[in-house]
Amino acid sequence: MGSCSSQEMKKIMKAKLQEAKQKQSQSTTPNRSTTQQHVVRSNTRCNTNNVPQTANEQSIVTLSLQNINQSLVYRSTNFSTYYSLLKKEDEDFPFTTIQHNNTGIVRIIKSYKLTDEKYVASLLNYQLNHPNLIQLYEIYEEQQKYHVAEENSKEIVILNSKMFITEQDIAFIFNQIVEAIDYIHHQQLTHGHLTIESFALFGEKYIKLYDLFHLFMKKKPSLDEAHYLPPEYFENQEYTEERDIWSLGIILYQLLYHTSPYESKSLNKLRVEILISEIQYEQQISDEAISLLQQLLDKNPKKRIKLKDITKHPWLLKQEVYLRDEQVRETLLTLRKSKKLNILQAYILKFIINNYPPNKLRDIYSVFRSLDLDNDGFFSISELMESYTDFVQDDEKSKSICLNIFRKVDMDKDNKITFAEFILYAFKRKNLIQEDVLITSFKLLKNKKNYITAESLATQFSLEKEYFIEILMELIQKDYLTYNNFKDLMVEIV
C-alpha cells in the first residue's frame, strides 16, 4: 500500500468503506471457491512442509475458515442505537466511556472527522489483532463523524504517569512494547510518532499501544513527539522501522531514568541537540541496560539494533522476562488435548475471546512467539515438531502427535498456524465458557428477535450471509441459533 500514489490511496480507501457499507445489505450468493479473505497479510511464505489431509478434511475444504481475524464491525448508524454515553473524559480518566444497552459492557469511544476516512478504511482493511494493541470492536458512521468503540478495563493508566523502579519490571513492560511494534512492522506498517504516552497499562503489568491513528495518518510531529525523533528525521523525514526503533530507545531511557535525554523547549534547539549532542548514561542503571540503550540510540540508522535482536539482548535475558519451559510444555499439551472445533464453534469462540480475553492471553502469545522460530508471524509443521521434541517428548510418536495437532489447529488448511487459530486451542476453555460469558456473548451477537442468525454472523466477520447459512444448515439443520442452541454448541467444546 505504501507504493500507491495519494490519489490511488484515496480511491482504495473509499472503495473499502463502500465495501463495508454494502456488506450490511448484500443478498447475492457468491461462489465459495472464489470468496476472498479481505484481511491484509504480509510475510507469506511458501511452506513445503504440507500436512496431508484426510478424505473427510478434503471434502469440506470449501467450508474452511475465512476472515477468522475479522473482529472490527462497520455499522452505518448512530452508535446510540447500541450504546449509551456513560462518562466523558476528564483529568482522572482521559477517555470517554459508553455502556452497551443490552449487556451493560463498558467500552471506550473515540470520535473522528469524516476527513479521517483513510484511517477508518485502514482499520477495516488491516484488522490488526495483537494482545498488546488496543482491541477495537465497532465503527459507527453517522452524519459528520466516525465513532470507534474500543476495549475498556477497570484500570487503565497512561504509561507516562506510572513509575517503575526495578529493571525487571521495566524489562517486562519494554518487552511487550517491542513485541507490539514488531507485530506492526510484520504488517508492513510503521508508526513514526511513538512516545511513552502512546502506551497504556491495562492492570498492573500488561501494556497496550492505544495510539493506532498514526499508523495510517501521517502528519507533522508535535514538539512533544519531536523529542522521540531520530537524527535522520531532520534530513529525510521518512517513516522507517529504524525511526520507530530510535523512539523505543527514548521510551526505554525514560522508563529507566524517569526523565528525557533532551530538554530543549523549541524545535530548532531540539533539532541541534538531537543531531549534535551525545546522550549521557548515568551509572545508576546496569551496564546491560546502558548497552541496549546505546544500540537503540545509535545515530547511524544502519547500525541501530534490529527489532528481532532486541529481545535477544543480554539485558532482557538477564531480567528473565520470558516464559519458563514448563509454560511452553503445558500449552503444547493443551493443544494436544483440546477438542476439535467445528467451523461455527471456531467463529463463536474467537468472538468470545475478543470480548473476554483469557487471563493468560499475554502468556499464550509469548508461547506462540516461541513456537514461531523464524519470527515470521506463524509457525509451520516443522517448527511445531522441533518445539514439541524440545519441550514435551522426543520419540517415534512425536511426529504423529504433531501431525494430529497441526491438522486440528490449522483450520483454514493453509499449512501454517496463525495466532488467531492458535488461541482457539491453546487455553483451557472451561475457564472462559461460563454461563455469564455465554449470556453476554449471545446478547452481543443476537438480532432483535433474540436469534443469532446467518446475517448477524456475516456482519460480525464481514462475510456473505449465504456462507453462514450453509454452515448452520450443515451443522444444526436450521439457519439460526436460539440461546439454548448456542449454549449447547459451546459447552461441547470444553
Helices and strands as residue ranges (DSSP letters): H 6-22, G 32-34, H 55-59, G 61-63, E 73-75, G 79-81, E 83-87, E 96-100, E 106-113, G 114-116, H 117-126, E 136-141, E 145-150, E 156-158, G 159-161, H 167-186, G 196-198, E 199-202, E 206-209, H 213-216, H 223-226, H 233-236, H 241-257, H 267-276, H 287-296, H 307-310, H 314-318, H 325-337, H 343-355, H 361-371, H 381-391, H 398-409, H 419-426, G 429-431, H 435-445, E 452-453, H 454-461, H 465-476, E 480-481, H 483-491
